[in-house]
Amino acid sequence: MKVSFITSEGNRVEAQGDPGDSLLRVAQAAGMPLEGTCEGQMACSTCHVVVEKDWFDRLPEASEEEEDMLDLAAGVRRTSRLSCQIVLGEELDGLTVTIPAESHDMSR
C-alpha cells in the first residue's frame, strides 16, 4: 500500500507499507525525520505528523493518551496525530501526511 509524505520543504516522498505496519516504521524506512524516541510506546511526541484533511476522518479517533502527547508536540494542527498510533490497513492505501518543519531526528 502507498503512503505519501510531504516534507517541510514541500517535496513528496512516496513509500510502501504493508497492512499492519505503523506509519512511523514506514516513515523511518523512507528516511523521514521522525525520531520515534519511545519506539511507538506513546511516551513522546517525536513522531508527530499532520494528516491531510481528507484522510483524517478515516482514522480511528485518537486516544486520550495520544491527545496528551500531542499537547507536547511543536507545530500541532487540528489534524495532527502520532504516526506510531496509525496502523496501516487497506482503507488507508494512498494516505498523505505532512512532516512538520519542527521535526528532527536527533539519532542521525
Secondary structure by P-SEA (a helix, b strand, c coil): cbbbbbcccbbbbbbbbcccccaaaaaaaacccccccccccccccccccccccccccccccccaaaaaaaaacccccccccccccccccccccbbbbbbccccccccc
